[in-house]
Amino acid sequence: MKLKRTANPAAVAPATWYAIGVADVVYRKHGMGPVVVTSMNDSHEERSTSLHNRGLAVDLRTRAIPDSTLGLIYDDIVKILNPQGFDVVLEANHIHIESDCKGTEQFIERTD
């Protein structure tokens, strides 16, 4: 993983780090790694509801990835992260991943 100079890792949630790790493995699997993180807890102050501000979202660089490979990378990340409560969005110039923990209660099983 590489961080863009302006990406601020302060107060980034463990779930976000997990998502970055998953994305890094997927990028490398397709020969496009390491993943470059372009935005974390930074530059989103104008949007007070952005999950970036709470350390729950990350943006990943896609500009050097051919469209055919980008589709495979996106699909793999979605297959892994969506069932765990993450939203993965393919934007025009990056992949946005956020965790607002909705729906994750289905993966919690109580036992004695």
N, CA, C and O atoms as CSV, one atom per row, in Angstrom:
chain,resi,resn,atom,element,x,y,z
A,1,MET,N,N,0.842,-1.176,0.000
A,1,MET,CA,C,0.000,0.000,0.000
A,1,MET,C,C,0.886,1.238,0.000
A,1,MET,O,O,1.929,1.287,0.652
A,2,LYS,N,N,0.436,2.229,-0.750
A,2,LYS,CA,C,1.091,3.528,-0.754
A,2,LYS,C,C,0.051,4.588,-0.420
A,2,LYS,O,O,-1.117,4.473,-0.793
A,3,LEU,N,N,0.497,5.626,0.293
A,3,LEU,CA,C,-0.381,6.747,0.615
A,3,LEU,C,C,0.030,7.962,-0.190
A,3,LEU,O,O,1.205,8.329,-0.217
A,4,LYS,N,N,-0.934,8.586,-0.845
A,4,LYS,CA,C,-0.686,9.878,-1.471
A,4,LYS,C,C,-0.282,10.845,-0.360
A,4,LYS,O,O,-0.776,10.747,0.764
A,5,ARG,N,N,0.602,11.762,-0.671
A,5,ARG,CA,C,1.137,12.680,0.323
A,5,ARG,C,C,0.044,13.389,1.122
A,5,ARG,O,O,0.223,13.658,2.309
A,6,THR,N,N,-1.067,13.688,0.492
A,6,THR,CA,C,-2.137,14.436,1.156
A,6,THR,C,C,-3.145,13.550,1.898
A,6,THR,O,O,-4.028,14.069,2.580
A,7,ALA,N,N,-3.027,12.240,1.775
A,7,ALA,CA,C,-3.951,11.336,2.462
A,7,ALA,C,C,-3.618,11.314,3.952
A,7,ALA,O,O,-2.488,11.017,4.340
A,8,ASN,N,N,-4.604,11.628,4.775
A,8,ASN,CA,C,-4.403,11.730,6.214
A,8,ASN,C,C,-4.904,10.465,6.910
A,8,ASN,O,O,-6.110,10.217,6.945
A,9,PRO,N,N,-3.983,9.652,7.471
A,9,PRO,CA,C,-4.398,8.411,8.117
A,9,PRO,C,C,-4.837,8.588,9.575
A,9,PRO,O,O,-5.128,7.599,10.248
A,10,ALA,N,N,-4.889,9.821,10.071
A,10,ALA,CA,C,-5.267,10.057,11.468
A,10,ALA,C,C,-6.702,9.611,11.721
A,10,ALA,O,O,-7.609,9.918,10.948
A,11,ALA,N,N,-6.887,8.893,12.800
A,11,ALA,CA,C,-8.207,8.472,13.265
A,11,ALA,C,C,-8.975,7.639,12.239
A,11,ALA,O,O,-10.203,7.699,12.188
A,12,VAL,N,N,-8.270,6.876,11.437
A,12,VAL,CA,C,-8.927,5.983,10.479
A,12,VAL,C,C,-9.324,4.704,11.218
A,12,VAL,O,O,-8.515,4.112,11.933
A,13,ALA,N,N,-10.558,4.295,11.041
A,13,ALA,CA,C,-11.115,3.147,11.751
A,13,ALA,C,C,-10.444,1.840,11.321
A,13,ALA,O,O,-10.007,1.711,10.178
A,14,PRO,N,N,-10.364,0.872,12.239
A,14,PRO,CA,C,-9.806,-0.442,11.883
A,14,PRO,C,C,-10.500,-1.080,10.679
A,14,PRO,O,O,-9.841,-1.722,9.861
A,15,ALA,N,N,-11.809,-0.912,10.559
A,15,ALA,CA,C,-12.521,-1.491,9.411
A,15,ALA,C,C,-12.022,-0.909,8.094
A,15,ALA,O,O,-11.951,-1.611,7.085
A,16,THR,N,N,-11.675,0.377,8.109
A,16,THR,CA,C,-11.155,1.021,6.903
A,16,THR,C,C,-9.786,0.453,6.547
A,16,THR,O,O,-9.499,0.202,5.377
A,17,TRP,N,N,-8.945,0.252,7.552
A,17,TRP,CA,C,-7.630,-0.364,7.298
A,17,TRP,C,C,-7.805,-1.766,6.730
A,17,TRP,O,O,-7.068,-2.173,5.833
A,18,TYR,N,N,-8.772,-2.496,7.248
A,18,TYR,CA,C,-9.057,-3.833,6.735
A,18,TYR,C,C,-9.426,-3.763,5.251
A,18,TYR,O,O,-8.907,-4.532,4.442
A,19,ALA,N,N,-10.321,-2.843,4.901
A,19,ALA,CA,C,-10.748,-2.692,3.498
A,19,ALA,C,C,-9.564,-2.347,2.601
A,19,ALA,O,O,-9.465,-2.850,1.482
A,20,ILE,N,N,-8.676,-1.499,3.084
A,20,ILE,CA,C,-7.483,-1.148,2.309
A,20,ILE,C,C,-6.623,-2.387,2.086
A,20,ILE,O,O,-6.099,-2.600,0.992
A,21,GLY,N,N,-6.481,-3.200,3.125
A,21,GLY,CA,C,-5.699,-4.435,2.996
A,21,GLY,C,C,-6.289,-5.379,1.973
A,21,GLY,O,O,-5.565,-5.968,1.171
A,22,VAL,N,N,-7.594,-5.522,1.998
A,22,VAL,CA,C,-8.276,-6.365,1.014
A,22,VAL,C,C,-8.031,-5.822,-0.392
A,22,VAL,O,O,-7.685,-6.572,-1.305
A,23,ALA,N,N,-8.213,-4.521,-0.556
A,23,ALA,CA,C,-8.011,-3.906,-1.874
A,23,ALA,C,C,-6.576,-4.081,-2.344
A,23,ALA,O,O,-6.340,-4.331,-3.526
A,24,ASP,N,N,-5.623,-3.956,-1.446
A,24,ASP,CA,C,-4.211,-4.108,-1.818
A,24,ASP,C,C,-3.954,-5.518,-2.346
A,24,ASP,O,O,-3.265,-5.687,-3.352
A,25,VAL,N,N,-4.493,-6.509,-1.688
A,25,VAL,CA,C,-4.327,-7.893,-2.149
A,25,VAL,C,C,-4.964,-8.074,-3.530
A,25,VAL,O,O,-4.387,-8.722,-4.403
A,26,VAL,N,N,-6.145,-7.505,-3.722
A,26,VAL,CA,C,-6.834,-7.629,-5.013
A,26,VAL,C,C,-6.047,-6.909,-6.112
A,26,VAL,O,O,-5.864,-7.454,-7.200
A,27,TYR,N,N,-5.586,-5.704,-5.836
A,27,TYR,CA,C,-4.780,-4.978,-6.829
A,27,TYR,C,C,-3.557,-5.804,-7.221
A,27,TYR,O,O,-3.248,-5.931,-8.405
A,28,ARG,N,N,-2.866,-6.363,-6.238
A,28,ARG,CA,C,-1.664,-7.163,-6.514
A,28,ARG,C,C,-2.007,-8.431,-7.293
A,28,ARG,O,O,-1.262,-8.835,-8.187
A,29,LYS,N,N,-3.127,-9.053,-6.955
A,29,LYS,CA,C,-3.576,-10.263,-7.665
A,29,LYS,C,C,-3.700,-9.998,-9.161
A,29,LYS,O,O,-3.399,-10.865,-9.981
A,30,HIS,N,N,-4.144,-8.797,-9.508
A,30,HIS,CA,C,-4.340,-8.435,-10.908
A,30,HIS,C,C,-3.144,-7.686,-11.494
A,30,HIS,O,O,-3.244,-7.094,-12.569
A,31,GLY,N,N,-2.018,-7.712,-10.789
A,31,GLY,CA,C,-0.793,-7.104,-11.291
A,31,GLY,C,C,-0.775,-5.591,-11.262
A,31,GLY,O,O,0.012,-4.977,-11.984
A,32,MET,N,N,-1.621,-4.965,-10.448
A,32,MET,CA,C,-1.723,-3.501,-10.416
A,32,MET,C,C,-1.345,-2.921,-9.054
A,32,MET,O,O,-1.594,-1.743,-8.800
A,33,GLY,N,N,-0.757,-3.716,-8.189
A,33,GLY,CA,C,-0.432,-3.245,-6.835
A,33,GLY,C,C,0.951,-2.697,-6.741
A,33,GLY,O,O,1.747,-2.858,-7.665
A,34,PRO,N,N,1.261,-2.053,-5.650
A,34,PRO,CA,C,0.404,-1.871,-4.489
A,34,PRO,C,C,-0.667,-0.809,-4.736
A,34,PRO,O,O,-0.519,0.066,-5.588
A,35,VAL,N,N,-1.747,-0.913,-3.965
A,35,VAL,CA,C,-2.832,0.050,-4.068
A,35,VAL,C,C,-2.335,1.418,-3.602
A,35,VAL,O,O,-1.530,1.507,-2.674
A,36,VAL,N,N,-2.812,2.474,-4.243
A,36,VAL,CA,C,-2.472,3.841,-3.825
A,36,VAL,C,C,-3.728,4.470,-3.224
A,36,VAL,O,O,-4.754,4.616,-3.889
A,37,VAL,N,N,-3.614,4.837,-1.944
A,37,VAL,CA,C,-4.711,5.485,-1.232
A,37,VAL,C,C,-4.591,6.986,-1.473
A,37,VAL,O,O,-3.574,7.595,-1.139
A,38,THR,N,N,-5.627,7.577,-2.051
A,38,THR,CA,C,-5.578,9.005,-2.384
A,38,THR,C,C,-6.301,9.879,-1.376
A,38,THR,O,O,-6.025,11.075,-1.286
A,39,SER,N,N,-7.223,9.299,-0.616
A,39,SER,CA,C,-7.955,10.086,0.374
A,39,SER,C,C,-8.427,9.197,1.500
A,39,SER,O,O,-8.921,8.091,1.283
A,40,MET,N,N,-8.263,9.705,2.711
A,40,MET,CA,C,-8.742,9.015,3.906
A,40,MET,C,C,-9.541,10.024,4.718
A,40,MET,O,O,-10.638,10.421,4.325
A,41,ASN,N,N,-8.997,10.428,5.829
A,41,ASN,CA,C,-9.643,11.388,6.722
A,41,ASN,C,C,-9.131,12.794,6.380
A,41,ASN,O,O,-8.509,13.453,7.213
A,42,ASP,N,N,-9.397,13.238,5.162
A,42,ASP,CA,C,-8.851,14.511,4.693
A,42,ASP,C,C,-9.722,15.103,3.591
A,42,ASP,O,O,-10.458,14.383,2.916
A,43,SER,N,N,-9.638,16.354,3.424
A,43,SER,CA,C,-10.219,17.137,2.323
A,43,SER,C,C,-11.709,16.921,2.079
A,43,SER,O,O,-12.169,17.036,0.942
A,44,HIS,N,N,-12.462,16.613,3.115
A,44,HIS,CA,C,-13.897,16.413,2.951
A,44,HIS,C,C,-14.691,17.267,3.939
A,44,HIS,O,O,-15.864,16.997,4.197
A,45,GLU,N,N,-14.056,18.285,4.482
A,45,GLU,CA,C,-14.687,19.124,5.499
A,45,GLU,C,C,-15.942,19.814,4.994
A,45,GLU,O,O,-16.867,20.063,5.768
A,46,GLU,N,N,-15.985,20.127,3.700
A,46,GLU,CA,C,-17.148,20.828,3.143
A,46,GLU,C,C,-18.391,19.934,3.110
A,46,GLU,O,O,-19.512,20.425,2.974
A,47,ARG,N,N,-18.185,18.634,3.234
A,47,ARG,CA,C,-19.310,17.694,3.275
A,47,ARG,C,C,-19.351,17.063,4.671
A,47,ARG,O,O,-18.704,16.047,4.924
A,48,SER,N,N,-20.109,17.671,5.553
A,48,SER,CA,C,-20.099,17.257,6.955
A,48,SER,C,C,-20.579,15.823,7.169
A,48,SER,O,O,-20.232,15.206,8.176
A,49,THR,N,N,-21.364,15.288,6.250
A,49,THR,CA,C,-21.866,13.927,6.415
A,49,THR,C,C,-20.958,12.862,5.795
A,49,THR,O,O,-21.254,11.670,5.879
A,50,SER,N,N,-19.863,13.285,5.178
A,50,SER,CA,C,-18.957,12.327,4.544
A,50,SER,C,C,-18.361,11.385,5.584
A,50,SER,O,O,-17.904,11.826,6.639
A,51,LEU,N,N,-18.368,10.105,5.288
A,51,LEU,CA,C,-17.758,9.132,6.191
A,51,LEU,C,C,-16.241,9.247,6.221
A,51,LEU,O,O,-15.599,8.707,7.122
A,52,HIS,N,N,-15.665,9.937,5.258
A,52,HIS,CA,C,-14.222,10.211,5.310
A,52,HIS,C,C,-13.889,10.955,6.599
A,52,HIS,O,O,-12.874,10.676,7.238
A,53,ASN,N,N,-14.738,11.894,6.976
A,53,ASN,CA,C,-14.482,12.720,8.159
A,53,ASN,C,C,-14.459,11.908,9.452
A,53,ASN,O,O,-13.885,12.344,10.449
A,54,ARG,N,N,-15.076,10.745,9.437
A,54,ARG,CA,C,-15.112,9.882,10.619
A,54,ARG,C,C,-14.137,8.716,10.506
A,54,ARG,O,O,-14.140,7.822,11.352
A,55,GLY,N,N,-13.300,8.718,9.465
A,55,GLY,CA,C,-12.330,7.649,9.283
A,55,GLY,C,C,-12.941,6.359,8.772
A,55,GLY,O,O,-12.347,5.290,8.911
A,56,LEU,N,N,-14.126,6.453,8.181
A,56,LEU,CA,C,-14.847,5.272,7.721
A,56,LEU,C,C,-14.910,5.134,6.215
A,56,LEU,O,O,-15.683,4.325,5.701
A,57,ALA,N,N,-14.104,5.916,5.491
A,57,ALA,CA,C,-14.104,5.829,4.029
A,57,ALA,C,C,-12.700,6.058,3.495
A,57,ALA,O,O,-11.862,6.697,4.131
A,58,VAL,N,N,-12.472,5.519,2.311
A,58,VAL,CA,C,-11.166,5.621,1.663
A,58,VAL,C,C,-11.379,5.674,0.153
A,58,VAL,O,O,-12.324,5.088,-0.374
A,59,ASP,N,N,-10.486,6.386,-0.534
A,59,ASP,CA,C,-10.490,6.434,-1.999
A,59,ASP,C,C,-9.192,5.814,-2.505
A,59,ASP,O,O,-8.120,6.041,-1.943
A,60,LEU,N,N,-9.305,5.033,-3.568
A,60,LEU,CA,C,-8.163,4.313,-4.138
A,60,LEU,C,C,-7.945,4.736,-5.583
A,60,LEU,O,O,-8.896,4.843,-6.357
A,61,ARG,N,N,-6.710,4.973,-5.937
A,61,ARG,CA,C,-6.356,5.419,-7.291
A,61,ARG,C,C,-6.661,4.341,-8.322
A,61,ARG,O,O,-6.435,3.153,-8.096
A,62,THR,N,N,-7.183,4.792,-9.463
A,62,THR,CA,C,-7.486,3.869,-10.569
A,62,THR,C,C,-6.925,4.343,-11.907
A,62,THR,O,O,-7.071,3.641,-12.907
A,63,ARG,N,N,-6.297,5.497,-11.954
A,63,ARG,CA,C,-5.966,6.129,-13.238
A,63,ARG,C,C,-5.029,5.334,-14.141
A,63,ARG,O,O,-5.082,5.513,-15.358
A,64,ALA,N,N,-4.182,4.471,-13.610
A,64,ALA,CA,C,-3.246,3.723,-14.453
A,64,ALA,C,C,-3.731,2.304,-14.746
A,64,ALA,O,O,-2.976,1.481,-15.261
A,65,ILE,N,N,-4.976,2.024,-14.420
A,65,ILE,CA,C,-5.496,0.673,-14.568
A,65,ILE,C,C,-6.364,0.588,-15.828
A,65,ILE,O,O,-7.315,1.355,-15.973
A,66,PRO,N,N,-6.045,-0.333,-16.733
A,66,PRO,CA,C,-6.881,-0.506,-17.924
A,66,PRO,C,C,-8.321,-0.848,-17.524
A,66,PRO,O,O,-8.543,-1.517,-16.514
A,67,ASP,N,N,-9.286,-0.395,-18.306
A,67,ASP,CA,C,-10.698,-0.605,-17.983
A,67,ASP,C,C,-11.040,-2.070,-17.749
A,67,ASP,O,O,-11.791,-2.391,-16.827
A,68,SER,N,N,-10.498,-2.958,-18.572
A,68,SER,CA,C,-10.820,-4.378,-18.425
A,68,SER,C,C,-10.327,-4.923,-17.081
A,68,SER,O,O,-11.018,-5.713,-16.437
A,69,THR,N,N,-9.151,-4.505,-16.670
A,69,THR,CA,C,-8.599,-4.932,-15.383
A,69,THR,C,C,-9.321,-4.251,-14.231
A,69,THR,O,O,-9.555,-4.868,-13.192
A,70,LEU,N,N,-9.673,-2.989,-14.406
A,70,LEU,CA,C,-10.381,-2.253,-13.368
A,70,LEU,C,C,-11.712,-2.931,-13.042
A,70,LEU,O,O,-12.095,-3.014,-11.874
A,71,GLY,N,N,-12.405,-3.407,-14.045
A,71,GLY,CA,C,-13.662,-4.115,-13.807
A,71,GLY,C,C,-13.464,-5.365,-12.971
A,71,GLY,O,O,-14.272,-5.660,-12.090
A,72,LEU,N,N,-12.394,-6.102,-13.242
A,72,LEU,CA,C,-12.095,-7.315,-12.469
A,72,LEU,C,C,-11.743,-6.973,-11.026
A,72,LEU,O,O,-12.191,-7.635,-10.090
A,73,ILE,N,N,-10.928,-5.923,-10.860
A,73,ILE,CA,C,-10.540,-5.482,-9.515
A,73,ILE,C,C,-11.769,-5.051,-8.729
A,73,ILE,O,O,-11.960,-5.464,-7.585
A,74,TYR,N,N,-12.590,-4.227,-9.340
A,74,TYR,CA,C,-13.802,-3.742,-8.683
A,74,TYR,C,C,-14.706,-4.914,-8.282
A,74,TYR,O,O,-15.182,-4.976,-7.149
A,75,ASP,N,N,-14.936,-5.831,-9.205
A,75,ASP,CA,C,-15.802,-6.980,-8.915
A,75,ASP,C,C,-15.265,-7.805,-7.748
A,75,ASP,O,O,-16.032,-8.224,-6.881
A,76,ASP,N,N,-13.959,-8.039,-7.722
A,76,ASP,CA,C,-13.363,-8.822,-6.629
A,76,ASP,C,C,-13.515,-8.109,-5.288
A,76,ASP,O,O,-13.856,-8.735,-4.284
A,77,ILE,N,N,-13.263,-6.802,-5.271
A,77,ILE,CA,C,-13.389,-6.051,-4.020
A,77,ILE,C,C,-14.840,-6.082,-3.529
A,77,ILE,O,O,-15.092,-6.274,-2.340
A,78,VAL,N,N,-15.783,-5.894,-4.443
A,78,VAL,CA,C,-17.204,-5.939,-4.089
A,78,VAL,C,C,-17.573,-7.303,-3.507
A,78,VAL,O,O,-18.256,-7.369,-2.485
A,79,LYS,N,N,-17.134,-8.382,-4.136
A,79,LYS,CA,C,-17.464,-9.732,-3.676
A,79,LYS,C,C,-16.979,-9.986,-2.256
A,79,LYS,O,O,-17.627,-10.702,-1.493
A,80,ILE,N,N,-15.845,-9.405,-1.903
A,80,ILE,CA,C,-15.284,-9.622,-0.575
A,80,ILE,C,C,-15.893,-8.669,0.456
A,80,ILE,O,O,-16.268,-9.095,1.548
A,81,LEU,N,N,-15.991,-7.394,0.117
A,81,LEU,CA,C,-16.363,-6.398,1.118
A,81,LEU,C,C,-17.858,-6.146,1.278
A,81,LEU,O,O,-18.309,-5.893,2.395
A,82,ASN,N,N,-18.639,-6.205,0.209
A,82,ASN,CA,C,-20.077,-5.917,0.337
A,82,ASN,C,C,-20.782,-6.821,1.350
A,82,ASN,O,O,-21.580,-6.320,2.143
A,83,PRO,N,N,-20.522,-8.129,1.357
A,83,PRO,CA,C,-21.207,-8.974,2.336
A,83,PRO,C,C,-20.839,-8.641,3.788
A,83,PRO,O,O,-21.531,-9.055,4.718
A,84,GLN,N,N,-19.759,-7.900,3.971
A,84,GLN,CA,C,-19.311,-7.547,5.316
A,84,GLN,C,C,-19.785,-6.158,5.746
A,84,GLN,O,O,-19.360,-5.654,6.786
A,85,GLY,N,N,-20.651,-5.544,4.962
A,85,GLY,CA,C,-21.223,-4.262,5.340
A,85,GLY,C,C,-20.550,-3.054,4.734
A,85,GLY,O,O,-20.842,-1.926,5.132
A,86,PHE,N,N,-19.658,-3.255,3.780
A,86,PHE,CA,C,-18.996,-2.142,3.110
A,86,PHE,C,C,-19.757,-1.779,1.841
A,86,PHE,O,O,-20.373,-2.636,1.207
A,87,ASP,N,N,-19.708,-0.514,1.482
A,87,ASP,CA,C,-20.184,-0.062,0.181
A,87,ASP,C,C,-18.951,0.229,-0.666
A,87,ASP,O,O,-18.027,0.908,-0.219
A,88,VAL,N,N,-18.946,-0.285,-1.880
A,88,VAL,CA,C,-17.835,-0.076,-2.805
A,88,VAL,C,C,-18.416,0.569,-4.054
A,88,VAL,O,O,-19.326,0.026,-4.681
A,89,VAL,N,N,-17.876,1.746,-4.411
A,89,VAL,CA,C,-18.410,2.500,-5.540
A,89,VAL,C,C,-17.277,2.797,-6.515
A,89,VAL,O,O,-16.228,3.312,-6.129
A,90,LEU,N,N,-17.505,2.466,-7.783
A,90,LEU,CA,C,-16.538,2.794,-8.826
A,90,LEU,C,C,-16.882,4.181,-9.348
A,90,LEU,O,O,-17.859,4.356,-10.076
A,91,GLU,N,N,-16.078,5.155,-8.974
A,91,GLU,CA,C,-16.263,6.540,-9.412
A,91,GLU,C,C,-15.496,6.747,-10.719
A,91,GLU,O,O,-14.821,5.833,-11.192
A,92,ALA,N,N,-15.596,7.927,-11.294
A,92,ALA,CA,C,-14.937,8.218,-12.569
A,92,ALA,C,C,-13.422,8.089,-12.484
A,92,ALA,O,O,-12.784,7.669,-13.450
A,93,ASN,N,N,-12.837,8.446,-11.341
A,93,ASN,CA,C,-11.375,8.439,-11.250
A,93,ASN,C,C,-10.831,7.751,-10.001
A,93,ASN,O,O,-9.655,7.913,-9.678
A,94,HIS,N,N,-11.662,6.990,-9.295
A,94,HIS,CA,C,-11.194,6.259,-8.127
A,94,HIS,C,C,-12.236,5.235,-7.688
A,94,HIS,O,O,-13.383,5.254,-8.133
A,95,ILE,N,N,-11.802,4.341,-6.801
A,95,ILE,CA,C,-12.727,3.439,-6.125
A,95,ILE,C,C,-12.928,3.999,-4.730
A,95,ILE,O,O,-11.965,4.271,-4.013
A,96,HIS,N,N,-14.181,4.169,-4.352
A,96,HIS,CA,C,-14.536,4.671,-3.027
A,96,HIS,C,C,-15.068,3.491,-2.219
A,96,HIS,O,O,-15.947,2.758,-2.673
A,97,ILE,N,N,-14.521,3.320,-1.014
A,97,ILE,CA,C,-14.985,2.260,-0.114
A,97,ILE,C,C,-15.356,2.915,1.204
A,97,ILE,O,O,-14.602,3.724,1.744
A,98,GLU,N,N,-16.536,2.551,1.719
A,98,GLU,CA,C,-16.949,3.079,3.015
A,98,GLU,C,C,-17.600,1.987,3.836
A,98,GLU,O,O,-18.174,1.032,3.313
A,99,SER,N,N,-17.488,2.163,5.135
A,99,SER,CA,C,-18.097,1.228,6.073
A,99,SER,C,C,-18.972,2.007,7.021
A,99,SER,O,O,-18.481,2.771,7.853
A,100,ASP,N,N,-20.272,1.812,6.894
A,100,ASP,CA,C,-21.150,2.419,7.883
A,100,ASP,C,C,-21.854,1.332,8.683
A,100,ASP,O,O,-22.835,1.588,9.382
A,101,CYS,N,N,-21.337,0.122,8.566
A,101,CYS,CA,C,-21.746,-1.018,9.392
A,101,CYS,C,C,-23.200,-1.412,9.236
A,101,CYS,O,O,-23.708,-2.180,10.052
A,102,LYS,N,N,-23.884,-0.921,8.231
A,102,LYS,CA,C,-25.271,-1.336,8.065
A,102,LYS,C,C,-25.313,-2.779,7.560
A,102,LYS,O,O,-24.567,-3.172,6.663
A,103,GLY,N,N,-26.184,-3.524,8.153
A,103,GLY,CA,C,-26.358,-4.908,7.731
A,103,GLY,C,C,-25.361,-5.890,8.299
A,103,GLY,O,O,-25.493,-7.087,8.043
A,104,THR,N,N,-24.372,-5.453,9.055
A,104,THR,CA,C,-23.364,-6.386,9.539
A,104,THR,C,C,-23.877,-7.248,10.679
A,104,THR,O,O,-23.274,-8.275,10.989
A,105,GLU,N,N,-24.977,-6.854,11.310
A,105,GLU,CA,C,-25.495,-7.653,12.410
A,105,GLU,C,C,-25.870,-9.066,11.957
A,105,GLU,O,O,-25.938,-9.976,12.783
A,106,GLN,N,N,-26.108,-9.261,10.683
A,106,GLN,CA,C,-26.434,-10.594,10.198
A,106,GLN,C,C,-25.248,-11.555,10.314
A,106,GLN,O,O,-25.431,-12.771,10.242
A,107,PHE,N,N,-24.044,-11.027,10.492
A,107,PHE,CA,C,-22.853,-11.861,10.602
A,107,PHE,C,C,-22.461,-12.116,12.054
A,107,PHE,O,O,-21.460,-12.782,12.317
A,108,ILE,N,N,-23.236,-11.597,12.990
A,108,ILE,CA,C,-22.932,-11.785,14.402
A,108,ILE,C,C,-23.825,-12.891,14.932
A,108,ILE,O,O,-25.052,-12.817,14.865
A,109,GLU,N,N,-23.187,-13.902,15.450
A,109,GLU,CA,C,-23.928,-15.017,16.024
A,109,GLU,C,C,-23.579,-15.117,17.497
A,109,GLU,O,O,-22.401,-15.156,17.853
A,110,ARG,N,N,-24.571,-15.158,18.346
A,110,ARG,CA,C,-24.347,-15.261,19.781
A,110,ARG,C,C,-24.283,-16.734,20.169
A,110,ARG,O,O,-24.989,-17.576,19.614
A,111,THR,N,N,-23.421,-17.016,21.131
A,111,THR,CA,C,-23.282,-18.375,21.627
A,111,THR,C,C,-23.045,-18.337,23.116
A,111,THR,O,O,-22.676,-17.298,23.662
A,112,ASP,N,N,-23.253,-19.461,23.783
A,112,ASP,CA,C,-23.025,-19.543,25.237
A,112,ASP,C,C,-21.573,-19.848,25.535
A,112,ASP,O,O,-21.191,-19.955,26.701
